[in-house]
Amino acid sequence: MRRSPNCGSTLKIWVTALGLITPGMARPEPASRTRLQLALDDTIRSFDPRQSVDARAQSVESLIHCSLMTFDAEGRPVPGIAAAAPQWKSPTILDVTVRDGVKFSDGSAVTAHDVAATWQALLHHQPMARSASYPELSAVEAKGKTVTFHLKEPNAGFSDQLILGILPAQFAKELRIDPIKTPNCGPYSVKNIQWENILLEENPHYSGPPPRLKEIEIKIVKSAKTRFAQLQSGELDLVQNGISREALKTIARKNLQLDVLRSPGLKTTYLGFHMRDPLAGHPAVREAIAHAINRQEIIDLVLGGLATPATTLLPPVSPFHHKGLKARTLDLAKAEKILDKAGFPRKGASRFELSYRTTTDISHISIAKAMASQLKRIGIKLVVQPLEWKSFEQDIRSGRVQLWGLTWTDLSDPDVYRKALATSSFPPLGDNRGRYSNPKLDTLLEQGKRAASPEQRLRIYQNVQELVDQDLPLLALWHEDNFAVVNRSLQGFTPSADGRYTSLNQAFFAR
């Protein structure tokens, strides 16, 4: 409806007549907004911390649940409800003390018994999806304020991975829970769940500083274009990692009332090689590809500059990142000589053909096309094959691939190398999709898993990264930043390295 030009004056006279505002009286300041609206690209499959394994569920887990350990903004493990850092009593026995004053949303205290019962559910209730994250766990017990974890075999990284959300003991005994009726110990509680809308409200018994946002509304908006449109219209206040790079350029160009926040992430995109393929597994082919891919060009043109070139799987924010490794230089002439010497001469414009699997995500396809254009310069024809995720995953796990692109996320612990490259991690037992096998690396990875001190682990994983850099079973391409597009009036939110919304509990809207 078109507004009358005198509408504002008429309203002022009407309000004054009612005695609500008198001439000369100062107008009251508008109240600050206390509800934030954020969007996810798909539904959250479970709010039960024992079942939460997908990235969306884990991104909001710290808003709803408390845990023994958590991560700071840079992805470093720090105590959550643990009174201090966990203490190893032996290579397979770990003690953690629960601090006083932590409460569930019904006002009851969070005890060591609750913590033990939640972890015991991973052992006693099958199937619990989160159980697969802790294969070494054999028993959990509580005595006083202390929780003791018993492992089947040493795993030095286990103490940093105590991020499972805690449930009251009586609820942890159930196979399924109702997230609305189950008391929780995070800054927010689940108030309502609908198919495309989830509402969180402040937990009045939260043991930390009370949230300044009293409600968080989570909308499921599957279209990136729709998410961006709703940010512009004010229907959304926050979208993290879910806006196209073109939209980011539009924000900068049009000076919209939106801010783009970024922080280094715990994720690395890599190029995978099937090591048993006669072409993809050939050392000279992999070395030539490493010298022919222009990472920075792809970062600038496809990723909007929101990444840094990688030399290793572990990102720079990891304390185990090997700072001494140097990226292979972009050198097309050297790549050509390597292939010539290895017996792969040019036959016209092309030497040979390789297939590259990727998903149907538009940015992934753009990356694949850029790589194909770059490898064409050294005579390698890259045939790009986009697949829906399920088919893509089946192909790479079954070995029906030559090259593929994937991103490792949540790289908070160097044990990722065991999952990705140990001989014992061939699918379906692990994620060594390229079937790489090196007994020397296997030995190092077992040593790293059993190392008694951080200093020992650091030395071992420096050697691991050097050996992987030498053998090149995969090519680390870049470390993508986490970024968020936010309403300009939102203050206090910082994207975290692990992609969680942890800092929202102290965010607020400026007037």
Helices and strands as residue ranges (DSSP letters): H 7-17, E 35-40, H 55-64, E 69-71, E 77-79, E 87-90, E 93-97, H 112-124, G 129-133, E 137-143, E 146-151, G 156-161, H 169-172, E 188-194, E 197-202, E 215-220, H 224-233, E 238-240, H 245-254, E 258-264, E 268-273, H 283-292, H 295-301, E 307-309, H 332-341, E 352-359, H 362-376, E 380-387, H 389-398, E 403-408, H 416-421, G 423-425, H 439-450, H 454-471, E 474-487, E 490-491, G 502-506, E 508-509
